[in-house]
Amino acid sequence: MNPVNLLNRYICARYPVIAILSHEESRVLTEINKLAKQKIHSARVIKWTITDGLVEETKEGTKKYDNTSEPAEALSQILENKFALISTDSGSKAKTAQPSIFYVICDLHHMLNDAMIVRQLRDIANKFQNNTDNLILISPSMQIPTDLEKTVAVIDYPLPDMEELSTILKKCETDLPDKVKINLDGDARDLVTRSLQGLSSFEASSTLLSAVVATGELGASAVPHIVAEKAQIIKKSGVLEFFDTSVTMQNVGGLKILKDYANIQRLSFSENARNEGIDTPKGVLFVGVPGVGKSLFAKAVAGGELPLLRMDVGALMGGLVGQSEANMRSALKVAEAVSPCVLWVDEIEKSLGTNDLDGGTSSRVFGTLLTWMQETKASVYVVATANDAKMLKPELLRRFDDIFWVDLPNASSRREIFEIHLTKRNKPVSLITDELINATWGFSGAEIEKVVKASVKAAYFAGKKLTTDCLIENAKEIVPIQKTMGEKINELRRWAKERARFAAEPLEEQVIQTTSSTRKVRIEE
């Protein structure tokens, strides 16, 4: 529901204390002032900050109330109703009806560990249940004390939607000097507006102006600068990292089954798909040993067409009570605002596995993510990777549309991976032979890249051209993961056989060349 409508509903329903969680204090105050002027409310607005105390904007100007800078004193005066307009009719001496008052208290979350403040809030709540005044708390985050849980209604204020961002763009367009070229014809306006998703109103305005300064115009050419600025802003928040989405399926070798699946899922985000009644995909989990390309594929899912946000769950964990859950909610709020997008959670089992040794913090963060994945209506596609899915709780596995097992690359996949890394270094793909493919049996994609890097370097410093023999010799220097973790990999294969889909055709039998014959070694299924 629209947060302004929800606030209006809470006020009309006589919720005495309302907490609004938002970094955008000015934006929220603007909407509160608009509500106050509506005929149904006709309310006064008195704002409190620790720097100014209680302040009211009146027709005569700004009215500052004395001795209200301290929160306890301000709440005490509110409780005593010292701001009522006591006016009388000169003839009858009868008191006229009092207008409602919206007391807007900013940043009180820092003081909610004070027993006096909490008690005062409870007293105000009890008193306001019987009149038409409201106490509205605005803070970026808030841990509601147990004493107030049944008293305070909470509104999680979202970032600006497309309509609000469009208004911001129009205002920027109007305010620019005449000498600045404006080119917002065709799809340019929609493109610029969408590029601003995930930013606060202040950040959107500032980023637009920065892009105009960089490009000398307001148009589609500003989008790359907006995206770069947005990446820095999102990264600065510490809850999400905006990733370069230049990685596409062309950068991924093998995994044909998974590629076909990803293309279908991406098309499911289209307007046509929604019109046909196709549900928006929720997410997918990639399971496999390190180095097989799970993270690379997670980037490729965005394919340069959708924003890619990376969530580091470990970085969300805060030292204060409730901070971790607040950080998770903030991260998910950004993801929803940027939607449609891909939300990448790497090695999810390390942060949201079966560890219960942190006093329940991980469980609460885990619960926040589960609820969001179940209830969100936003087009946010969660792509999670895990080295060992057995560490993940069943209730999390159930939230994903599909689970894929990403095995070590088979012969055709290894050939594709060699082609990608040789082509990237301007080396001929004719160096790839059956002997080289057999020599790298059981290698992960990362190990194949290591072979190419080492061979190119060795050939350069030896003053020779890169050869197939050089690639094979360097491959012999690497002990593949199939040998170092063979038992673990076989165990995971058995787990995946009954619980996951396969991302590609399985690893073929190993071909071992001997002096007199060739024999095959079957891997455990």
Secondary structure, DSSP 8 states (H G I E B T S, - for coil): --HHHHHHHHHHTT-SEEEEE-S-HHHHHHHHHHHHHSTTT--EEEEEETTTEEEEEETTEEEE-TT--SHHHHHHHHHTTTT----B-TTT--B-----EEEEEESGGGGTT-HHHHHHHHHHHHHHTTSS-EEEEEES-----GGGTTTEEEEE-----HHHHHHHHHHHHHHS-TTSEEE-TTTHHHHHHHHTTTS-HHHHHHHHHHHHHHHSEEEGGGHHHHHHHHHHHHHHHSS-EEE-----GGG--S-HHHHHHHHHHHHTTSHHHHHTT-----EEEEE--TTSSHHHHHHHHHTTTS-EEEE-HHHH--SSTTHHHHHHHHHHHHHHHH-SEEEEETTHHHHHSS---STTHHHHHHHHHHHHHHH--S-EEEEEEES-GGGS-HHHHTTSSEEEE--S--HHHHHHHHHHHHHHTT--GGG--HHHHHHTTT--HHHHHHHHHHHHHHHHHTT----HHHHHHHHHTS--HHHHSHHHHHHHHHHHHHH-EESSS----EEEE-SS-EEEE----
